Amino acid sequence: MEQQKPQQQQLRNLRDFLFVYNWMTELCFQGCVPSLHHRALDAEEEACLQSCAGKLSPSNHCLMAAYIQLMPALVQRRIADYKAASSVPVGSEVIIRE
């Protein structure tokens, strides 16, 4: 069970990284490739994609570094929230009537 936690964390980190990577790729592609009528990129599209990726890569590194620093605190807060939610006795929920 203890070994599953690091594996789950690694999977979460990979999923988050891939989400950001896919978002960046889609953003650059939509902004730089106006049509798909040609099989290969022309020089202008290729230059645009390289520029876009060049701008987004450093910001992605900064975001991932901040994410890695904040993640332990977020996990601890989530654990505390789950424990607090599970300690509420059944039947003690507040019912609001209109």
C-alpha positions in Angstrom: 0.0 0.0 0.0 2.8 2.4 0.9 4.5 1.7 -2.5 1.3 2.6 -4.3 1.3 6.2 -3.0 4.6 7.2 -4.8 3.4 5.4 -7.9 0.1 7.2 -7.8 1.9 10.5 -7.3 4.2 9.8 -10.2 1.2 8.9 -12.4 -0.5 12.2 -11.4 2.6 14.2 -12.1 2.9 12.5 -15.5 -0.7 13.2 -16.3 -0.3 16.8 -15.3 2.8 17.2 -17.4 1.2 15.6 -20.5 -1.9 17.8 -20.1 0.3 21.0 -20.1 2.4 19.6 -23.0 -0.7 18.8 -25.1 -2.2 22.2 -24.3 1.0 24.0 -25.4 1.2 21.9 -28.6 -2.4 22.6 -29.4 -2.0 26.4 -28.7 1.0 26.7 -30.9 -0.4 24.5 -33.7 -3.7 26.5 -33.8 -1.9 29.8 -33.9 0.8 28.8 -36.5 -0.9 26.4 -38.9 -4.0 28.1 -40.5 -4.8 25.1 -42.8 -4.0 21.5 -43.4 -4.0 21.6 -47.2 -0.3 20.7 -47.5 1.4 17.6 -46.3 4.5 19.5 -44.9 4.8 22.7 -43.0 6.1 25.7 -44.9 9.0 27.8 -43.7 6.7 30.4 -42.1 4.7 27.9 -40.2 7.8 26.1 -39.0 9.4 29.3 -37.8 6.2 30.3 -36.0 6.0 26.9 -34.2 9.6 27.1 -33.1 9.1 30.6 -31.8 5.9 29.6 -30.0 7.5 26.5 -28.4 10.6 28.5 -27.5 8.4 31.0 -25.6 6.2 28.5 -23.8 9.0 26.0 -22.8 10.6 28.3 -20.2 7.2 29.2 -18.7 6.3 25.6 -18.6 9.5 24.8 -16.6 8.7 27.6 -14.2 5.2 26.3 -13.7 6.3 22.8 -13.2 8.9 23.9 -10.6 6.3 25.8 -8.7 3.9 22.8 -9.0 6.6 20.5 -7.5 7.1 22.9 -4.6 3.4 23.3 -3.9 2.4 19.7 -4.4 3.3 18.3 -0.9 1.3 21.1 0.8 -1.7 20.4 -1.5 -1.6 16.7 -0.8 -1.4 17.3 3.0 -4.4 19.7 2.8 -6.4 17.2 0.7 -5.6 14.4 3.2 -6.7 16.6 6.1 -9.9 17.5 4.2 -10.7 13.8 3.6 -10.0 13.0 7.3 -12.2 15.9 8.4 -15.0 14.8 6.0 -14.8 11.2 7.2 -15.0 12.2 10.8 -18.5 13.8 10.4 -21.0 11.4 12.0 -23.6 10.0 9.7 -27.0 11.8 10.2 -25.4 15.0 11.4 -25.7 16.7 8.0 -27.5 20.1 8.0 -30.8 20.0 6.1 -31.8 23.4 4.6 -35.5 23.8 3.7 -36.9 26.5 1.6 
